[in-house]
Amino acid sequence: MNREEKTQLLAELNELFNNSETVVISHYKGLTVQEVSQLRDNIRKAGAGFRVTKNRITRLALKGTKFEALADLFVGPTAIAFANDPLSACKVCVEFAKTNEKLVVIGGANVAGVLSVEDIKRLASLPSLDELRAKIIGLLQAPAAQLARVTKAYSEKNEAAA
C-alpha cells in the first residue's frame, strides 16, 4: 500500500468514525473468506457496516473522534462493525460470535462512551425499535379489545333479558 492509498484510507476511516454512533471491535483470527462474507452480509442486512482494518492507520484515524479511547484495542487481526444506531452492530456481532468462536468481540463504544464486552452483550439482548413499537401497539390494543368484549356481553345480556 503506497502513501497515497494510506492517506485515503485514513481519511475514509476518520469519516466513518465521525459519522457512526456505535463501533464494535472484534478479532476475526481463523475466519474463512466465506465466514467473513456471511458476517458482512448479516451486518449489511441489519443496516450497519463491517470493515477489516489496518491497526496503525485505524489508531491514527481515531484521533480527534468520539471513539479515540478505543485505540488500545487495535492489536492483532482486528475488524470493526459500525452503525448509526446503538443496537444493530452489537446484535449482529454477538449473534455471529455465538455460532462461530473464531469471531471474538473485544470491545466497542457508542456516543455514551466506551463499552465493555458485557455492555455490548447487554445491548445485543435489547429488543429493536420495531419490536418495541409492536409491543406498545399490542399493549394499547389489548384494553380496547377487552372493552369491546365486555360491551358485547352486556348488550347480549340485555337482549336476552328483554
N, C-alpha and C positions, 0 to 999 in steps of 0.2 A: 504494500500500500504506500503510494507516494505522499508527499507532504500535502498536495492539493486535496487528495482524497481524504486524508486525515482531518484537514481543516473543514471540509464539507461535512464529514461525519460528526465532528464536534459541534458544528452549528445545528445539524439535524437533531442530535441528542439534547442539546440545550433547549431547543424549541419544544421538543417532546416533553421534557421535564417541566417547562414553564406552562405548557398547555394541559397538563394532566392533573387530575385531582387525587389519584391513587397510583402508587407504584408498588409492585410486589416483586421481590428479588428472589431468585431461586438458582440452585445448582442443577445442571442437567447432565452430569457425567454419566456416560453409558447409554444415553437415549439414542435410538436409531433415527435415521432421517425420517422414516415413516412415522415414528412416535412423535418427533418434533412437529411434523406436518399435521398430525392429528391434534396435537395440543394447540397449534396455531389456528386451526380450523375451529376448534371449540371456543377459543378466546375470541376469534373474529365474530362468531355467531352470537356471542354474549355482548357484542358492542365494544370490545376492548382490543388492545393490540399486544403483540409479543415480539420481542427482539432479542437476539443473541448479541452480546456486547463485547467490545474490547475494553478491558478493565481500566487501563491507563487513560484512554480517551474519555471513557464514561466518568471517571473521577474528575477529570478536567471540566466536563460538561455540567457536572453537578454544581460547580462553584457559582454562587450568586442565585441559586434557585431555592425553592422551599424544601427541596429534598437533599440539600447539601450534607446533612448529618448522616446520610447513608453511605458515604464514600468508603468507609472502612469495610463494608460488606462486599465490595467488589474485588474478590480474590478467588482464583480458580475459575472453572468453567461456569460463567455467570450469564443469566438471561433475565430480562425484565418483562413483566406484564404491566401494562398501564391502561388507565381508563379515566373517563371524565365523570364517573360516578364512584361512590365509595364501596360498592359491593362486587361488581361483575368480575374484575380481575382476581379478587380474593376467592370468590366462589369457584371459578374455573380451575385455578391453580391448586386449591385444596382438594377438589374433587379428582383432578387428574393424579395428584400425588397419592391419593388413597388407593388407586388401582395400579400405579406404577411407582415403585420405590426408588427408581432412578432420578425422579424429579424431587428435589428436596427444597421446600420453601425455607428461606433463611432469614427473612425479614421484609420490611417494607415501610411505607409511610403514606399518610394522606394529609389533607390540609390541616388536620388537628395535630399532627406530629408523627414521630417515629412509632412504628407498630412492631411488637414482638411477634413471634410465630404464633403464640397463643391468641394474641389480639386478632391476627389475620384469620385464624380458625374460628374465632367467635363471630367475626364479621361475616365469614362464609356461611355460618349457620343461620344468619338472619334471613327472614323472608324478603323477597324482592318487592319493589314498589308495586308491581302489578298484583302480586299475591296479597299484599296488604290492602290494596284497593278492593279486591274481590272479597276479602274478609269483612271489610267495612260495609260494603253493599249488602252482603248476606246478613250482617247484624242489623242493618237498617230495615231490610225487607221482612225479617222474621216477625217483629211485632205487628206489622200491618197484616200479614197473613193470619196470625193468631186472632187479631181483632175481627177480621173478615169471617173466620170460622165461628167465633162467638156470636157475632151478629146474625149469621145464618141460622145458628142453633136456636137463638131466641125467636127469630121470625118463624121458624118451623114449629117451635113450641106453641107460639101464639096462634098459629093457623090450626094446629091440632086441637087447641082448647076451644076454638070458636065454632 
